[in-house]
Amino acid sequence: MSGQQTDGRAADARDAGAVGCCSAGHSLTESALAEDVETLATLGNDTRYEALRLIAGSDEDVCVCELEPALGVSQGAVSQALSRLFSAGLVERRKEGRWRYYSATPRAQRLLSVLDDTRPTADEREGRRDD
């Protein structure tokens, strides 16, 4: 092994001379980072994301009974999705009689708005195909 060491010392020596090595960072605390990852994980499921879109797109609070047929999944799947959205702080809920009604939180509205604003245009999608 000419010039290479298996214990990593050669790589360490190269990195020590690099300017700006390991200078990457961010300003998020560990708890903020974990919260962001949890929020993104919550939105990373088709049923939860579509449920949030339906709730956020409504002018009124949405009853659970309206979501099941709209999503085309079981009542249990809707309940699990709503529970996860609630735990992530993306929906608020209120109980009226035997029904629960859901509305999107301001944070959820902002997140969905950012997604809408950052969705690629037709020209941008076409440009990706050319690469």
C-alpha positions in Angstrom: 0.0 0.0 0.0 2.1 2.8 -1.2 1.4 6.0 0.8 -1.9 4.7 2.2 -2.5 3.8 5.8 -5.3 1.6 6.9 -5.9 3.3 10.2 -7.1 6.5 8.7 -4.1 8.7 9.7 -3.4 9.5 6.0 -7.0 10.8 5.5 -6.7 12.8 8.8 -3.5 14.4 7.6 -5.1 15.4 4.3 -8.2 16.8 6.1 -6.2 18.8 8.6 -4.8 20.9 5.8 -8.1 21.6 4.2 -9.5 25.1 4.6 -13.0 25.2 6.0 -13.1 21.5 6.7 -16.0 20.5 8.9 -17.3 24.1 9.0 -20.8 23.1 7.9 -23.5 23.8 10.5 -26.9 25.0 11.2 -28.6 27.1 13.9 -31.3 24.5 14.9 -31.3 23.0 18.4 -31.5 19.2 18.6 -35.1 19.5 19.7 -36.0 21.8 16.8 -34.3 19.5 14.4 -36.1 16.5 15.8 -39.5 18.3 15.6 -38.9 19.2 11.9 -38.0 15.6 11.1 -41.1 14.4 12.9 -43.3 16.9 11.0 -41.8 15.9 7.6 -42.2 12.2 8.5 -45.9 12.9 9.3 -46.4 14.5 5.9 -44.5 11.7 4.2 -47.5 9.4 4.2 -50.1 9.6 1.4 -53.2 9.3 3.7 -52.0 11.8 6.2 -50.9 14.3 3.6 -54.1 14.1 1.6 -56.2 14.3 4.8 -54.3 17.5 5.7 -54.9 18.9 2.2 -58.6 18.2 2.5 -58.8 19.7 5.9 -56.8 22.8 5.0 -58.7 23.3 1.8 -62.1 23.4 3.5 -63.7 26.6 4.6 -65.2 24.9 7.6 -64.0 22.3 10.1 -64.0 18.8 8.6 -65.9 15.9 10.2 -64.2 12.6 10.4 -67.2 11.1 8.6 -66.4 13.2 5.6 -62.8 12.1 5.4 -63.2 8.4 5.2 -65.1 8.3 1.8 -62.9 11.2 0.4 -59.7 9.3 1.3 -60.9 5.9 0.3 -59.4 4.2 3.3 -60.8 2.5 6.4 -62.1 4.4 9.4 -59.1 3.1 11.4 -56.7 4.4 8.9 -58.4 7.8 9.0 -58.3 7.9 12.8 -54.6 7.0 12.8 -53.8 9.6 10.3 -55.7 12.3 12.2 -54.1 11.3 15.5 -50.6 11.6 14.0 -51.5 15.0 12.4 -52.8 16.2 15.7 -49.7 15.0 17.6 -47.5 16.8 15.1 -49.4 20.1 15.7 -50.8 20.2 12.1 -54.5 20.0 13.0 -56.7 21.0 15.8 -59.8 19.1 16.8 -63.0 19.6 18.6 -65.7 17.2 19.7 -69.3 17.9 19.0 -71.6 15.1 20.2 -70.2 11.9 18.9 -68.3 13.5 16.0 -64.8 15.1 15.9 -64.2 18.1 13.6 -60.7 19.0 12.4 -59.1 22.2 11.1 -55.6 22.9 9.9 -53.3 24.9 12.3 -51.6 28.1 11.0 -48.4 26.2 10.9 -49.9 23.5 8.6 -51.3 26.3 6.4 -47.8 27.8 6.1 -46.2 24.5 5.3 -48.7 23.7 2.6 -48.3 27.2 1.2 -44.5 26.8 1.0 -45.0 23.4 -0.8 -47.3 25.1 -3.3 -44.9 28.0 -3.8 -41.9 25.7 -4.3 -43.6 23.2 -6.6 -41.6 23.1 -9.9 -43.2 24.9 -12.9 -43.7 23.0 -16.1 -40.6 24.6 -17.5 -38.6 23.5 -14.5 -39.9 19.9 -14.9 -39.1 20.0 -18.6 -35.5 21.2 -17.8 -35.0 18.2 -15.5 -35.8 15.8 -18.3 -33.2 17.4 -20.6 -30.3 16.6 -18.2 
